């Protein structure tokens, strides 16, 4: 083994451990057994996007979930009037977990506001791991249901008095 391959192995090992620690903190994966988390951590890739580059575009079905390692992104929605800003996300945020569960077209685009590096897991790699650990799905579905319910509750109480129309649009937890 030469010096450069040794450094490469050390880097991959360090990246794997970092990926594992990140996954342990993401709601989507946090309740899963360590052995399955290790497989997910190994399956993740890292990608850097330049300012102005799209991580994904509206109407795509890219099947990828993103954890922002560093940088800032903007969620936008395009219509006949152009691109409308929805909100910004930054370091430490997890986006797109639901796309791992099945095919779905993106309702928004995600654009890099700065240079952004992400930990990415694809639906294909997620599905192959689930085939190895089929008992994980109920735990993952439970974490997604809890997240949707908590989001809806926060939204309902934060908008109840100020936006009657907004309140009439809630009901995700009834799906």
C-alpha positions as CSV (number, residue, x, y, z in Angstrom):
1,X,0.0,0.0,0.0
2,X,1.5,3.3,-1.0
3,X,1.1,6.5,0.9
4,X,-1.6,8.0,-1.3
5,X,-3.8,5.0,-1.1
6,X,-3.4,5.0,2.6
7,X,-4.5,8.6,2.8
8,X,-7.5,7.8,0.5
9,X,-8.6,5.0,2.8
10,X,-8.3,7.2,5.9
11,X,-10.4,9.9,4.1
12,X,-13.1,7.4,3.1
13,X,-13.2,5.9,6.7
14,X,-13.5,9.4,8.2
15,X,-16.2,10.4,5.7
16,X,-18.1,7.1,6.4
17,X,-18.0,7.9,10.2
18,X,-19.2,11.4,9.6
19,X,-22.0,10.2,7.3
20,X,-23.0,7.7,10.0
21,X,-23.1,10.4,12.7
22,X,-25.2,12.7,10.4
23,X,-27.7,10.0,9.7
24,X,-28.1,9.2,13.4
25,X,-29.3,12.8,13.9
26,X,-31.7,13.0,10.9
27,X,-35.3,12.3,12.0
28,X,-35.8,10.0,8.9
29,X,-33.0,7.6,10.1
30,X,-32.5,8.3,13.8
31,X,-34.6,5.4,15.1
32,X,-33.0,2.8,12.9
33,X,-30.6,0.1,14.1
34,X,-26.8,0.8,13.8
35,X,-26.2,-2.0,11.3
36,X,-28.7,-0.6,8.8
37,X,-27.4,3.0,9.4
38,X,-23.9,1.8,8.5
39,X,-25.2,0.5,5.1
40,X,-27.0,3.8,4.5
41,X,-23.9,5.8,5.5
42,X,-21.8,3.7,3.0
43,X,-24.4,4.3,0.2
44,X,-24.4,8.1,0.6
45,X,-22.4,10.2,-1.8
46,X,-21.2,13.8,-1.5
47,X,-21.6,16.4,-4.2
48,X,-20.8,20.1,-4.4
49,X,-23.0,22.5,-6.3
50,X,-21.8,26.0,-7.4
51,X,-23.7,29.2,-6.7
52,X,-26.7,29.4,-9.1
53,X,-26.7,25.7,-9.9
54,X,-29.9,23.7,-9.3
55,X,-29.8,20.6,-7.0
56,X,-33.0,19.6,-8.6
57,X,-35.7,21.1,-10.8
58,X,-39.4,21.4,-10.6
59,X,-41.2,18.4,-12.2
60,X,-38.1,16.2,-12.0
61,X,-38.3,12.8,-10.4
62,X,-34.7,12.6,-9.4
63,X,-35.3,10.3,-6.4
64,X,-32.6,11.9,-4.2
65,X,-32.6,13.2,-0.6
66,X,-30.2,15.9,0.4
67,X,-28.5,16.8,3.7
68,X,-26.8,20.1,3.5
69,X,-23.3,19.8,4.9
70,X,-22.5,23.4,4.3
71,X,-23.9,26.3,2.2
72,X,-27.3,27.8,1.5
73,X,-30.0,26.9,-0.9
74,X,-33.3,28.4,-2.0
75,X,-36.6,26.6,-2.7
76,X,-38.4,28.2,-5.6
77,X,-41.6,27.5,-7.5
78,X,-41.9,28.5,-11.2
79,X,-45.2,29.6,-12.7
80,X,-46.4,31.8,-15.5
81,X,-45.1,34.9,-13.5
82,X,-41.6,33.5,-13.1
83,X,-39.8,32.0,-10.2
84,X,-41.2,32.6,-6.7
85,X,-39.1,32.2,-3.6
86,X,-40.6,29.8,-1.1
87,X,-37.8,29.7,1.6
88,X,-34.1,29.3,2.2
89,X,-32.4,26.3,3.8
90,X,-28.9,26.0,5.2
91,X,-26.3,23.8,6.8
92,X,-27.6,20.9,8.8
93,X,-31.0,20.6,7.0
94,X,-32.4,17.4,5.4
95,X,-34.6,17.7,2.3
96,X,-36.4,15.3,0.1
97,X,-36.8,12.2,2.4
98,X,-40.2,11.5,1.0
99,X,-38.8,11.0,-2.5
100,X,-36.9,8.0,-1.2
101,X,-40.2,6.3,-0.5
102,X,-41.5,6.3,-4.0
103,X,-41.7,8.1,-7.3
104,X,-42.8,11.7,-7.1
105,X,-42.3,14.7,-9.2
106,X,-40.7,17.7,-7.5
107,X,-43.2,20.6,-6.9
108,X,-40.3,23.0,-6.5
109,X,-36.7,23.6,-7.6
110,X,-33.8,23.8,-5.2
111,X,-31.1,26.3,-6.2
112,X,-27.7,26.9,-4.6
113,X,-27.4,30.4,-3.2
114,X,-23.7,29.8,-2.3
115,X,-21.4,26.9,-2.9
116,X,-23.2,24.0,-1.3
117,X,-21.9,20.5,-0.4
118,X,-24.6,17.9,0.2
119,X,-24.7,14.3,1.5
120,X,-27.0,12.6,-1.0
121,X,-28.9,9.3,-0.8
122,X,-30.7,8.0,-3.9
123,X,-34.0,6.2,-4.0
124,X,-32.3,3.3,-5.8
125,X,-29.7,2.9,-3.0
126,X,-32.3,3.4,-0.3
127,X,-34.5,0.7,-1.9
128,X,-31.7,-1.8,-2.2
129,X,-30.9,-1.3,1.5
130,X,-34.5,-1.7,2.5
131,X,-34.5,-5.0,0.7
132,X,-31.7,-6.1,3.0
133,X,-33.5,-4.8,6.1
134,X,-37.3,-5.0,5.4
135,X,-38.2,-4.5,9.0
136,X,-37.0,-0.9,8.7
137,X,-40.0,0.4,6.7
138,X,-42.5,0.6,9.6
139,X,-39.9,2.6,11.6
140,X,-39.3,5.0,8.7
141,X,-43.0,5.5,8.0
142,X,-43.6,6.2,11.7
143,X,-40.9,8.9,11.7
144,X,-42.3,10.5,8.6
145,X,-45.9,10.4,10.0
146,X,-44.6,12.0,13.2
147,X,-42.8,14.7,11.3
148,X,-45.9,15.5,9.1
149,X,-48.1,15.6,12.2
150,X,-45.7,17.9,14.1
151,X,-45.3,20.2,11.1
152,X,-49.1,20.5,10.6
153,X,-49.6,21.2,14.3
154,X,-46.9,23.9,14.3
155,X,-48.4,25.4,11.1
156,X,-51.9,25.3,12.4
157,X,-51.1,27.1,15.7
158,X,-48.8,29.6,14.1
159,X,-51.3,30.6,11.4
160,X,-54.7,30.0,13.0
161,X,-55.3,33.6,14.0
162,X,-53.5,35.4,11.1
163,X,-54.6,33.4,8.0
164,X,-58.0,31.8,7.9
165,X,-57.5,30.6,4.3
166,X,-54.2,28.9,5.4
167,X,-56.0,27.0,8.1
168,X,-58.6,25.8,5.7
169,X,-55.8,24.2,3.6
170,X,-54.3,22.0,6.4
171,X,-55.2,18.4,6.8
172,X,-52.1,16.5,5.7
173,X,-52.4,14.3,8.7
174,X,-55.7,13.1,7.4
175,X,-54.1,11.5,4.3
